[in-house]
Each structure stands twice: as C-alpha cells, then as structure tokens.
C-alpha cells in the first residue's frame, strides 16, 4: 500500500520548473507563469522555500523579466503607444508609463541584489554607485539653478 502524498510539490510533475522559469522571465508575474507551466502557485512557493537552487533561479528569472520590462518601458518612452478612442478612426500617440515605472521601482532593490550576485558585487557597492550618481545629478541641478539665477540677475541689471 502506498502512502498518500502530503505535499503538492511532491505530486507535481518534475518538468514544470523550466517552463515556469521561462514564463516568469517573460511575464514577471508568478501567477501567469504558474498557469503557463500548469502548476499551482502554492506548489511553486513551497518549492522556492525548500529548494535554494530553485529560489536562485527564480530570482534570476525575475531579474531577466524586469530587464525586459525596463527595455519595453524605454521603448514606450521613446515611441509612445498608439491608442484609439471609442469611435475614432485614427489613434493618438500617448506616453503614459506611470504604472510600468512604479512596478520597476517596487522591484528595483531585488533586481539590484540579483545583478550584484551575478556580477559578484555587493549590494553596498551598488548603493554606493547609485549614491555617487545621485550626488553628481544633484551637483548638475544645483549648477544649473545657480546659472539660471545668475542669468536672471544679469537680466535685471
């Protein structure tokens, strides 16, 4: 007599991981990736908790997915999206990317950690690099502000 299986991870077909990770990299969406792989999200989360290699592959797939999302966002920022209003014959180019940008911001730290692991760079090094860039940006903004004030003062004379 065989024992009943208590874990959904043990009862799942073993070949779901590769399709799940591929779909996760493509969609950045766990539920959609699970559906594409034909597996429940509870099985996936349980496997991630129990299997370090799978958890690492999960993070890599998410990082790839967010890289893809970032490229799509950049494309939309440059090209816009053509949307047609109800009843209109011609579409209008729009540049509304707030939702995609917020999504990138939410996952920025997780992606930065994954990229650091891949490049063998610590999260502290990445933060330092970001802070350095932000300081340079602040300096440029302050310099521009000072130049504008100077020009305004010259115009007043």
Helices and strands as residue ranges (DSSP letters): H 8-11, H 16-27, H 30-37, H 41-50, H 52-79, E 81-83, E 92-94, H 98-119, H 123-156
